[in-house]
């Protein structure tokens, strides 16, 4: 299968915990001038332990090609040569990503066209293995390359320091997608041991483990059952299975980010935020400004905005203005630019039409919302702002988001449309009270644990949405109270987390990109 990744050591394994603690101890023992070197060695070791070792060739090719291109851009005064170096590096890196992730998608579509003519020809598939985190670090190197080419960032002249920026192990497998300006000063700085910083880091790691092992892994069997056999699970099953997947994905992905950010924080390095209470959003556009933040920001800055600022787009706008007026000249190019952004985000998630349709769904919803805003502006103005109106908007936004995730989770596009049709045409609420439904959900005991975990997530989310920090609140309490909370969290993971003999928790969902 093209683009597959063979995962070794994962972030939720005992091996990783030992690896991380050993690296952390050495990090604060050695001379501070060598800390960044230790991080580089740890990152390379992590890559070799976590994935297929030989795929490090792809990572090294990205690092070397972009480093050399940026050195040429810095030294050369000839604009054509600068542009040539820039384009060559972009093509090489996008080409590697495309070859590893999308070759089979292309071959499958070619095979579909061939089958129309009943020739009996088979084009086959590839057996390439992509390196871990290739979708994340490719965007990171392209962003760095663009910033250097546009004069936003000064290129790093030390190739090993640049290699650390690209391969920094906490963010290697699942992001967040960092900018050089965000990390450079932190990665190469000298860090002294600070108890509060390390304690905060471990708090966040524990919180991430709780989200993953207590909530996400307990929801996974129900989601897998519904999506694994959609023909036998229709109507209400689809609604609840999809809502369960939304919650599973959030607990899984945000838990992943908590572990990654906590690990990085222990080294004194703060990674950019990737989530900001998304389920309190009032619109889909706002939702995506709070969900997978660094991905959306990357596509806006390096795909949509360059397209909108291009000469071709500017000329198109002038022609539209002359023919249809200012409003059309402003909206049509912007909406088309957004289409490129959303198709790009969809394709980034994987080679398949279901991902493209998922991106187009969110584009359609956002564009429709902007076009109809004047029509509903009066109604919104008459509605009294308050908790219930906000709750209605957030639930509506969450359900629209859930529809998009049907395409993401379903096996293929046909299955996704079939499940959506079933959800809208099969009315069977009685199954929610059946023994088979509760059995699929894992029983009442499982439901109680999931509910308790989700209630805690809601409580923490409300507190954060109001501008407060839970960790700072905990930090203000006396040491006895703090350690009681830590032990409660640790024992909750030990007692109610899904792990151990006979159980193999899946790796993080976004660890496969």
N, C-alpha and C positions, 0 to 999 in steps of 0.2 A: 504493500500500500504506500503510495507516494506521500511524502511529507510526514510520515509517522515518526514518533520519537520514542526511543526506549529509555524509560526513566529508571534510574538507580536510586541513589539516596534522595529521599524527599524531605521537605521541610517539617513533616510531622513524624519523622522516624527518630528512633533512639540514636542512630548513627549521626544524624544531623545535630542533635542536641549535644552529643559528645564533641563533635567537630567544632561547633560554634563556641562552646565553653572553653575548649582548649585554645582556640584562636584568640578568644577574648583575654584569657589569662596571659598568654604570650604578648599580646598587643600592649598591655599596660606594664609589662616587665621590661621589655627591650627599650633601648634608647628611642626617644620620640622621633628622631630624624629617620628612623627605619620603619615607622608605623605604616606608612603608605606602601612600602615594599612588602611587608607582611600581608597587607590586605590584597595586594596583587597576587602573591603566591597562594594565599587562601582561596582567592577567586578562581585561579587556574586549577587548583586541587579540587575545588567544589565542582567545576565543570566536568572534570574527568571522572569524579565519583558519582555525579548525579545523572549523567547521560552517557551516550555512546562515545568512548574516548576519541575515535578518529574524526568525529565531526568537529573537533576543535579546529580543524583545517578551515572550515567556513568562517568561524569566529576570527581566526588570525588573518584570513584574507580580507575581511571587512576592516579590521584594525589597520593593517598595513596599507591597503589601498586608500582609505580615507586619510590616514596620516600623511602619506606621500602627496596626495592631491592637495591637501591643505598647505603643505610646505611649498608646493609649486605656486599655489594661489598667493601665498605670502611673498614669495621672492620675485615672481614674474611681474613685469610691468606691462607686458603685452596682453591686452584684454582677451584676444582670441585664444591665446595659450591658457590663460586662466579659465576661460569658459570651457575649453577642451578638457582640461584636467577635471573640472567640476562634473561635466557631463559623463566622462568616462567612469568616474567613481560612482556616480548615481546609477548608471546602467549596470555596472558590475554588481553592486549590492542589491538593487532591485531585481536584477537577473537571477542571482542566487536564490533569493527569496521566492521568486516566481517559479523557478525550475523545481525547487524542492516542495513547494506547497500547491502549485496549480497545474503541474504537468498532467497529472491524472484527470483533473477536471477538464482540461482541454482534450485529452485523448478520449474521455467518455463522450464528449459532445461530438467529436469526429466519428466515433463508433456509431453514435446515434444517427448521424447523417448517412453513413455507409449502409446501415441497416435498412434505411428507407428504400434502397435500390436492390436489396436482397442479393448482395454479391457474395456473401459468405466470408468476406475478408474480416479478420480480427486484428486490431492494432495493439491489443494487449495493454498492460499497465506497467508502471515502473516499480522498483523496490528500493527507492532511495530513502535514506533516513536523515531527517533534518536535525540540526543541532538544537539543544534545548534553548528556549527563549529567542529563537531567531526572529520571530515577528516583532519582538520588543526591541532587541538590540539593533536590528536593521533600521527601525524608525529613529532610534537614538543617534546612530551614526549619520543618517541622512539629515536629521535636524542640525547636528553639529556642523556638517559639511555646508549646509545652506547658510547658517549663521556666519561662518567664516567667509564664505563667498560674498555674502551681502555686507560684510564689514561690521556685523553685530558683535562677533566674538573674535578675540585674538587667538590664533591657533596655539595649542600646546606643543612646545618644541621637543619636550622629552617624550620619546615614543613609549616608554614604559609607563609614564604617568598617564598618557593618553589611553594606553591599554587598560589601565585600572578604571578609568572613567567608563569605558565600554563594558568591561567584564565584571564590575563590582558585584560580588556574589549575592548580597541580599536582594538586589533588584534584577538579577540576571534572568530568572525563569519566568517571572510574571509581572515585571515592571515594578513600580510605575516608570513611565517613560520620562526620564529626567533630561533637563537642559544642562549644558556644560556650565553655564553661569550659576546654576543652582547648587552644583556639587563641587566644582573645582576647588574653591577655597577650603571646603570642609575635608575633602579627600586627602589633600596634601598638607593640611595643618597638623600641628603637634597637639595631641590631646592628652590631658592629664586625667587620671582617674577621678571621677566625681560620683559619689554614692547615689545622690538623688537622680542623676542622669541614668545610671545603670539600673537603678530600682524602677524608674519609670519605664525603661525599655523592657524589663522583665514583666512588669504589669501588663504591658500591651501584648507581649508574647502570650501570656496566659489567657488574656481576653480573646486573642485570635484562636488559640487552641479550643477554648470553650465554644466559640461560634462554630468552628469546623466540626468538632467531635460530638458535641451535644446536640446541635441543631441541624446542621447541614447533613451529617451522616445518618441521622435518624429520619430525615425527610427523603433521603435518596431512594430507599427501597420502594416507597409508595410512588414516587415520580417514575422510577424505572419500570415499575409494573404497568402503570397507565400508558406510558409512551412506548413501552416494549410490545404491547399488544392492544393498539387503539381500537381494533375491531371488537374486542370484548369489553372495552371500557369507554362507553360513549356518554354523551350528555353531561350530567353532573360530574361524572368521573373526569371529564376533560377540564371542566372549570376548576375543580379542586386540585387536580393533578398539575394544572398550569400555575395556579396560585402557589401551590406547594413548591413548584420549581422556581418561581420568582424568589420565594423566601430562602430556598436552598441555595440558589445562586448568590444571593446577597450575603448570606451567612458564610458561604464558602469563599467567595472572592474578597469580601471585606475582611474576613478572618485571615485570609492569606496576606492581605495588605498589612493587617495588624502585626502578624508574626514578622514579616519582612521589615516593616518600619521599626518594630521593637528591637530586632536584632541590630539594625543599623544604628538606632539610637544608643544602644549599649557601646558602640564604638565612637559615640559623639557626633554622628552624622545624621542629619535630618533629611529624610526623603520627602518629595512633594506629596501632598494629599491626593488621594484618588477617589475618596468618597466624602460627601458632606450631607448627611441626612437626606438622601434622595427621595424617600417616601413621604416627605412633607412638601414636595413640589406641587405647584398648582397647575403647571402645564408640562407637556412632554419636552418642550424646549428647555425649561428650567430643570426638568428631571435629568437630562443629559448634561447639564452644566454641573450636576452634583453626583453623577454616576460615571465611573471610569473617566475621571476628569482629564487626566493627562493624555488619553487617547483622543478625545474630542478636541482638546486644545491643539494637539499636534496637527490634526487634519485641518483645522481652521487656519493655523499659521503657515503650514507648508503645502497645503493643497488648495483650499478655497480662496484665501486672500491673494496668493500669487495669480490664480486664474482671473479673479475679478480685477486685478491691477494690470493684467497683460494688455498689450496694444490691441490684440484682436478683440478682446472683451470691451475695451474702451470704444473702439470703432463701431462695434455692434450696438452699444448703448446710444451712440450719437445717431445712428440710423433709426433705431427704435424711437428715439425722442422726436426726430423729424417726422416720422410716420404716425406714431400713436400717442405722443405726448410724454411729459416728464414722468408721470406715474409708471407707465409701462416701461420706460427706459430705466427706471430705478428697480422695479420689481422683477422683471423677466431675467435680466442677467444675474441678479442675486439668487433667484430661485434655481436657475440652472447651475450656478456655482455650488449651491447647497446640494444639488443632485449629485455632482461629482464627489462631494464630501461624503454623502451617505452611502453611495455605491462603494466608495473606497473603504469606509468603515465596515460595510457588510463583507466585502471581499477579504479584508484584513483578517476577519474571523475564520475564514476557510474557503477552500475552493468548492463551490457548490451554488446552484441557483437559489437554494433556500436562504443563503446568507445575503445574496443580492436582493432578493425580495424583502428580507427583513430590513435592510437598509432603506429600500424604497418605501416601505410602510412608514417608517419614522419620518422620512422626508415628506411624504404625502400628508401625514397628520400635522406636521409643523407648518407646512405651506397652507393647508386648509385653515388652520387656526389663524394664521396671519391674514389670509384673505377675508375671512368671516369676522374678524375682530370688530370692524365698524358696525356690522349688523347686530352683534350681541353686546356692543359697548353700552348701549342704553339699559339693557336688562341687567348687566353686571353693576351698573351704576345705581340701580334701584335696590339691589340686594344689599342687605345689611352685613357689613364685614363682621365676622365673628368666628368662633370655634367651629360651628356646624357648617358654615359655608366653606371654610378652609378644609374641613374634613371631607365634604362632598367633592371639592376640586381635587384633593389628593387621591381619593378613592377612584375617581374617574380617570385621573392620570395614570394611576397604578394599573388599572384594567387595560387601558390602551397600551401601556408598556408590556403587559402580560401577553397581549395578542401578538406583538412582535416577537416575543420569546418563544411562541409556539413554533415559528419557523426555525429558530435557533436550536431548539431541543429535539424537534421531530427528526426522524431518520432521513427524510427527504421531502421535497416540495409537495409531492402527491400526498404523502402522509399528513403533512401540515394542513393542507387545504381540506383533507378528509376530516381531520379532527376539529377544525373550525366549523365545518358544515355540521358535524355531529353536535357540537356545543350549542349551535343556534337552532337546530331542528329537532333534536331528541330531548323531550321533557320528561325526566325521570327522577325528580327530587327524592322519591321514596327510597332510592338505593343508599342515600346518605344515612338512613336509619337501619340498614340491613347489617347482618352479621358479617357478610362477605366484605362490605366496605370497611368496617372496623378492622377486619382481619388483614385487609390489604394495607391499611394504615399502620399496622403493627400492634393493635390492641390498645386498650384504655391506658395501660401503664406507659406505653410509648407516647400516646397523645398527651398525657399529663406532663411528661418531661418536656416535650416540644412546646406545649403551651406556656409552661413556666419560663422556658428560655426565651420565647418570643415576647412575653410580657416584660422581661428584663431588658430586652433589646428596645422595646417601645419606651420604657422608662428612661433609659440612657439616651435614646434618640431625642426625646422631648427636652431633656435637660441640656443636651448639646445644641439643639435647635434654638433654644433661648439664649445661646451665647455663653454657656457655662462649660467648664471642663471637669469631667468626672475625676480625672487623675489629680487635678489640683485640689478638688474637694477632699479626696482621700488623703492627699498629702498634708492637708491642714489638720487632720485628726491626729490624736496621740498614737504613739507607736503600738500600744496594745490593740486599739481598735483597728489600726491598719493591718496588723498581722492576723487578726481574726478574719478580716475580709479576705486576705490572701489565702488563708487555710481553707476557708469556705469555697473559694474558687478552685483551688487545687483539688480538694476532695470531691467537688462537684464533677470535675473532669474525670477523676479516677472512678467515681461511682456511676456516673451517667453517660460518660463518653463512650463512643463505639470504637473499640480497639481490642487488642489482645489476641490470645490463642483462638484460632478458628475464624478470626475476622480480619480482613485486610482492607482498611479504609482506602477508598480511591484517592488518587492524588488530586490536588486542587484542579478545578475545572479549567481555569485559565492557565494552568501550568503546561497545557498541551499546545499552546500557540507558539 
